[in-house]
Amino acid sequence: MKRVAQVIGLPAENRAEYERYHSAVWPSVIDRLKKSHIHNFSIFRQGEILFCYFEYTGSDYEADMAAMDADSEIQRWYTLQMPLQRPLEDRAEGEWWMRINEVFHSD
């Protein structure tokens, strides 16, 4: 299993709309997450920062992420979510949500 953590900005003026969308995530988005072997998916907010955590249980992370990104319903969801978010300036090239490194884990 692969654990993934990411962060992104969420301007205060977009908070209510973002949280409204996430209080009723479309079933097609949830289904695609499952098909891409993403489990235990959570998004937390502290001020203007969103923290995302999920567990990946598949065998080809890159292929599963590409399949998710190519899905038409996911693309439609991204079209609504991306304008609400503000990527962090120090993210890696090509990242939207900035990956953060795990420094400790205990079961």
Backbone hydrogen bonds, N-H to C=O, Kabsch-Sander energy under -0.5 kcal/mol:
donor,donor_aa,acceptor,acceptor_aa,energy
2,K,56,Y,-2.7
4,V,54,F,-2.9
5,A,100,I,-0.5
6,Q,52,C,-2.4
7,V,98,M,-2.1
8,I,50,L,-1.7
9,G,86,R,-2.2
10,L,48,E,-2.6
14,N,11,P,-2.4
15,R,11,P,-0.6
15,R,12,A,-1.1
18,Y,14,N,-2.5
19,E,15,R,-2.8
20,R,16,A,-2.0
21,Y,17,E,-2.3
22,H,18,Y,-2.0
23,S,19,E,-0.8
23,S,20,R,-0.8
24,A,21,Y,-1.3
25,V,22,H,-0.5
29,V,26,W,-0.8
30,I,26,W,-1.8
31,D,27,P,-2.6
32,R,28,S,-1.9
33,L,29,V,-2.2
34,K,30,I,-2.1
35,K,31,D,-2.5
36,S,32,R,-1.7
37,H,34,K,-1.9
38,I,33,L,-2.7
39,H,37,H,-0.5
39,H,55,E,-3.1
42,S,53,Y,-2.9
44,F,51,F,-3.4
46,Q,49,I,-2.7
49,I,46,Q,-1.9
50,L,8,I,-3.3
51,F,44,F,-3.0
52,C,6,Q,-3.0
53,Y,42,S,-2.6
54,F,4,V,-2.2
55,E,39,H,-3.0
56,Y,2,K,-3.5
57,T,37,H,-2.4
57,T,55,E,-0.5
64,D,60,D,-2.5
65,M,61,Y,-2.6
66,A,62,E,-2.2
67,A,63,A,-2.4
68,M,64,D,-1.9
69,D,65,M,-2.7
70,A,66,A,-1.7
71,D,67,A,-0.8
71,D,68,M,-1.1
75,Q,71,D,-2.5
76,R,72,S,-2.0
77,W,73,E,-2.3
78,Y,74,I,-3.0
79,T,75,Q,-2.1
80,L,76,R,-1.1
80,L,77,W,-0.6
81,Q,77,W,-2.2
82,M,78,Y,-3.0
84,L,81,Q,-1.4
85,Q,81,Q,-0.9
85,Q,82,M,-0.8
86,R,9,G,-2.7
91,R,88,L,-1.4
95,E,92,A,-2.1
96,W,97,W,-0.5
98,M,7,V,-2.9
99,R,97,W,-0.5
100,I,5,A,-2.6
